[in-house]
Amino acid sequence: MPAAVAQLPVRFRAAATESLGGLPSAFWWLWTSTLVNKLGGFVVTFMALYLTAVRGYSTGYAGLVASLYGLGSAVASLTGGVLADRIGRRPTILVAQTMTALSTAALGFSRGQLVIAAVAFLTGLSANASRPAISAVIADVVPAADRVRAFSINYWAINIGFGVSAAVAGLIAVHGYLLLFLADAATTLLCALVVFTKVPESRPTAPRPDERAAAPRVGLGTVFRDGRFIALVSMTFLFAMVMQQGSTTLAMVMGQAKLSATQYGLVIGLNGFLIVLLQIPVTRMIQGRDRAKLLMTGALLAGWGAALTAFAGRSVLFFALTVAIWTVGEIIQMPSNMSLVAELSPTHARGRYQGVSSLAWSSAACLGPALGGLLLEHVGADSVWGGCALLGTVSGIGYLLVARRVADAAAARIPEGLPARTAAEATVA
């Protein structure tokens, strides 16, 4: 439990202990590393605005660059997951974060459409490679009963950093965008330093050679044949397509409305602020409730909250209201989904399963910005926000059906197609 809890007034201490206590120190150092990284996570949030408002490129090109970043992330999701299982969680995180710092700094100095696009792809490739490993560490070191809480607290750190960085970046951007790229690179290196000095390797010891012959091998093919898991990932992809519009299309729409980078930073920063404020109490409220209904509710709020952006006009307050609505959906959906993924992942294949789960987000990061930018440029903003309503509805219904079917497998942590007697002994290819 963080030392800060001891400084709270007595009437809040019990609630804070219940929410934050009992988690291992390795988790808290990883949490600190995540917080440091996200406090400097300026580039992705402001990339679309930087390319359109500063470089003068079209919204279609800005969407394409964001999609190439997402394509790199998609490749990294699978690669990072395999590496986390094969060489370990810690070395995967360290290599990925070091490469991310270098490519982010290079992106700030890049000029020309082809160069920017290529470096954006490399940045996405390196930035997302650590994500499956980080999720695998949490699943490794935190007992199953505490994982919803742990994933929620880690997501809390992400959004503390995101909220602060979005608001601060809007102010820094007034003095030039290069500083944003360099600050992002520096905090990523600091994040890697924390992992190097404080986070131990957590990869479970693989079964002995004489045990492997009797145990099924779990490779990427096994994960993709796990029908229930892939159905869950598919619903997450639709949800993520909606969420992607907040960091790309929303910025372009606000730019077209002649609103400033500072105003966009404050509006999108509300997303992080509300998660910081509400994530822990909401997690306590929803713990033990029907996970299928929670996932459906989160998807519907995200889709229809984003759809309301069609009525925002030039009102900063209305833009902020829409962000608040889809943020509540995000708060409900994220920890429930992440804990379900962890439950369905065999111990020695957590990296692969987390990588395929992360692929839903990185694929959405690849397709979402391009689709949003093209629709915005050629059809209009209403088509984007109407699409969000449709995707939110489909994913909400899908979550309800999938989560109910997967409940038994989640409780036993047995992927579809693996017999119960061998699931705990599964080995990696």
N, C-alpha and C positions, 0 to 999 in steps of 0.2 A: 504493500500500500504506500502511495507517495507520502513523503513527510508533510506535505502541505495539508493533508487531512487533519493532522494533529493540531493545526492552527485554527481550525474552524470553530465557530461557536458550538457549545455543547448540543444544542437542539438540532444542529445539522450534522453532527459528527456520526451519529448512528446511520443516517441515510447515506452519507458519503462512504462510510466503511462498507456498507452493504453493496454499494454500487462499484467501488474501486478496490476494495480489499480482497486479499486471498489470492492474488495473481502473482506468478513468479517474477523474480527480478529480471530475467532475460526478456520477458514480455515488456517490462517497463523501459528497458534500454532501447528495445526496438521501437516502442512507442515514441521515445524521445527522438530517436533518429528520424522517424517518420515526420514528427512535428517540425524538426529543423528543416527537413527537405521541403515540406510544403510551405513553410514560411517564406521560402524564396522561390516558389513555383510560379514565376511571373509569365513565362514565355507562352505556354499553351493557351492560357486565358486570353492574352492580348494579341495572339498571332494574327487572327482575322482582321482585327482593327488596325494593326500595324501594316499589314499588306495592302489594305484598301485605303486607309486614311493617310498613311505616311508615304508608302511606296507608289500609291496610285494605281494598283492593279484592280482588276474587276472582281466582283463578288464570286464569279465562277472560278477564277484562278485561286482566290483565297480558299474557297471550298476544296479545290483540288489539292492544294498544299496540305491543308488539314487532313485530307483523306490519305495522302501519302504518308503523313505522320502516323495515321491510324493503320495503314498497311504495314509499316515497320513494326508497330505495336502488335499486330496480328501475328506476324512471323515470330516476334520475340515471345509471345505468349506460349507457343508450343516449345520453342527452343529453350526458353528459361525454365519451363516446367521439367523438361527432360534433364537439363543440367542440374537442377536442384535435387533430383533423385540420383543422378550419377556421380557428380563431383561434390555435391553438398550444397546446403542452403547458403552458408556464409560466403564461400568463394564466388558463387553466382551473384550474390548481392554486391559484393565489392567490385567485381569486374564490371558489372552493368552500371553501377553508379559512377565509377571513374570514367567510363566511356561516355556516359550521359553528360558529365561536366564538360568534357572536351568538345563534344559535338554541339552542345548548347552555346558555348562561347564562340565556336566557329560560325554558327548560324547568325550571330549578331554582326559578323563581318562579311557575310555572304552578299553578293550582288548578282543580279541577273536571274531571270525566271528559272532557268534550268538548274543553276547552282543552288538557289534557295530550295527548290523542290527536292533535289538530291540530298542536301544536308538535313532537311526536315525529315526525310525518310530514315536517315541514319540516326537522328535524334529519337524518333519514335522507336526504332529498333532497339536502341540501348536503354531507353527510359523504362520500357515496359518489361524488360527481361527480368527485373528483380521482383516484379509483382507476385508471380506464383511462388517464389521462394519465401517472400515475406509472409504470405498466407500460410504456407506450409510450416514455417517456424511457429506461428501462432497455434496451429493445429497440433504440432509436436509437443509444445511445452505447456499448453493449457488443457486441463481436464475437460472431458466432453460436457460435463454439466455447466461449465463456466464459459463455453465458447461463444454463445450468443452475446454475452456480456463483454467478452474480450474483443470480439470483432467490432462490436458497437463502440467500445472505448477507442480502439485503433482508428475507426472511421471518424470518431470525434476529433482525434489529433489531426487527421487529414484536413478536416474542415475548419479547425482553429487556424491552421496554417493557410488554408485557402482563403478564408474570410479576411484575414489580416493582409495577405499578399495582394489580393484583388483590390482592396481599398488603397493600400500604400502604392501599389504599382500605378494606379491611375494618376496619383500625384507625381510620382517619379517620372512618368512618361512625358509630362509637360516639359521636362528638361532634357529629353532625348531617350530613345528606346535602347541604345546600346548598353546603358547602365543596367537595364532590366536583364538583358542576356548574361552579362558578366556576374551580376548578383545571384542569378539563378544557378550559374555554374559553380560559384563559390559555396553556396549552401549545400549543393549536392555533394561536393567534396567533403564538407564538414560532416554530412550525414554518413558518408562512407567511413570517415574516421571514427565515429561513434560505434558503428558496427564492428570495425576492426579491433577496437580496444575493449568493447564491453559485451558484445553478443557472441556467445559460444555456438559452435556447430551443434545442431539439434537433429540431424538426419538419423532416423532409427538404424540400428545395426542390421544389416541384411542377414537373412537366414544363412546358415552354414551350407557349404557346397553339397553335403550329403542330404540336406533338406530340400534343396531346390528341385531335384528330380520329381519329388512328390507334390510340389506346389505349382499351381498355374502361374504362367508368366503374364505380367501385366505390362503391356506396351501401349503406345498411343492408339493402335488398332483396337485394343480391348476397351479403351475409354470410349471411342467412337461407336463401338457396338453395344455399349450400355444404353439401351433405348430410353429408359426412364431419365437417366442423367442428361442425355442429349436433348430430350424434350424440355427439361428444366433450363438448360443452356439456351435453347431456342427462345423461350419466353423472356429470358434475361436479355437476349439480343434485341428483341422488340422494345423492351423497356429502355435499354441503353440507347437505341435510336432516338427515342424521345428526349432523353437527357442530353444527348449531344447537341441539340439545337440551342440549349442555353449557353454553351460556350462558343458557338460559332455563328449560327443564323441570328440569334438574338443580338449579338454585337453588330452585325451588319444592318439589321433592321433599325436599331437605335442610331447607328451612324447615318442611315438614309433619312431618319427623322431629325437630323441636325443636332443630335444630342452628343455631348462631349465624351472623351475617354474617361474623364473623372466621374461623370454621371453613370456611365456603363459600369465602371469599377465599383461604385457604391451599390448599384442595383444588383449586380451578380455577387458582390460581396455579402449581400443579405442572405444568400444561400448558405454560405459558411457560417455566418453569425447565428442563424436560426438552428443549424445543426449543433453548433456549440451549446446553444441555450437549451435545446429540447432533446437532444439525442439520448442523454442518460435518463432523464425522467420518463421519456416515452418508452425507452427500452424496459424500464422497470414496470411500466403499465402493461405492456404487451406480453411480457414473459409468461409463458404457460397458456397463452391463448391459441386459438386455432390458427396454425401457421398458413394454411391455405387461404383463409379469409384475409389474413393480414397482407399476404402477397398480392391478392386481388385488389384490396383497398389501396395499397401503395401504387399499383400500376394505374388504376383509374384516376387517382388524384394527380399523378404525374402527367398523364395524357391530357386530361381535361383542363388542368391548371395551365399547361403550355398552350392549349387551344385558346384560352382567354386572351392571349397576347394579341390576337387579331383585333381586339377592341381597344388596344392601348393608345393608339394615335401617337401623340407626342407627350403624353403624361408620364413623367418619371414615377409618380406614385402608383399609377396603374401597372406599369411594368413591374414595379416592386411587389405589388399584390400578386401578380401571376407567379413570380419567382417564389413567393411565400407558399403558395398553394402546392406547386410541384415539389417544393422542398419537403413539405410534410409527407408527401408520398415517398420521397427518397428516404427519409428518416425511418419510415415503417418498413420499406422493402429491403434495404441493404443488409442489416444484420441478420434478418431472418433467412435471406437467400444465402449469405456467406456461411452461416452455421450449417445449413442443409447440405451445401456442397462439401463441407468438411466431414459431415457424418457419412456421406456416401462414398468417401475416398478411402480405399484400402491404405493401411499404414505406410507400406513401402512404395506406394504410387501417388502419394499426396501431391507431389510436385506436378505430375502429369495431369491429374484431375484438376488441380488449381489452374494449371496452364490452359486447359481446354475451357474451363469456366471463364478465365480472363479473356479467352479468345472472343467471347460474346461481346465484351466491352471494346476490345481493340478492333474487331470487325465493324462494330457500329461506329467507332471513331474513324474508320476508313471510309465507310459508305455514307454515314450520316451527314457529315459536312458537305461532301460533294453533292449529294442529293438535295440537301437544303439550299445550298448555294445556287444550283441549277434551277430549282423550282422558283427560288426568289427572283432570279434574273429573268427567267423566261415565262413564268406563269403568274407569279405574285406571292406575297407573303401569306395570303389567306390559304393557299394550297398547302403551305408548310404546316400551319397551325391546325388545319383540318386533318391533315395526315397524322399529326400527333394525337388527336382525339381518337382516330381510328386505331392506331397502334396501341394506345393505352387500353382501349376497350378489349382488343383481341388478346393482348398479353395478360390482362386481368382475368379474363375467362380461362385462358390457357393455364395460368398459374393455379387457379382454383382446381381445375381438373388434374393437372400434373402433380401438384403437391399432395393431393389426397391419395393418388395412386402410389406415390413414392413413400408414404408415411411409414409403412412396414419396413421397407428397405432402409430408410433413414434411421429408424430405431435400432436396427440390427447392424447398420453400417455395412450392408452387403450390396455391391453393385449388381444390377440385373445380369443374370447369366453366370454368376459365380456361386457355387454351392456354399452353404453356411459353414460347413466343416472346414473349408479351405480358405475362406475369405481372409481370415486373420493371418494366414501364412503366405499370402500372395507376394510374389517377388517381381522385380522389375526386369524388363528386357534389356 
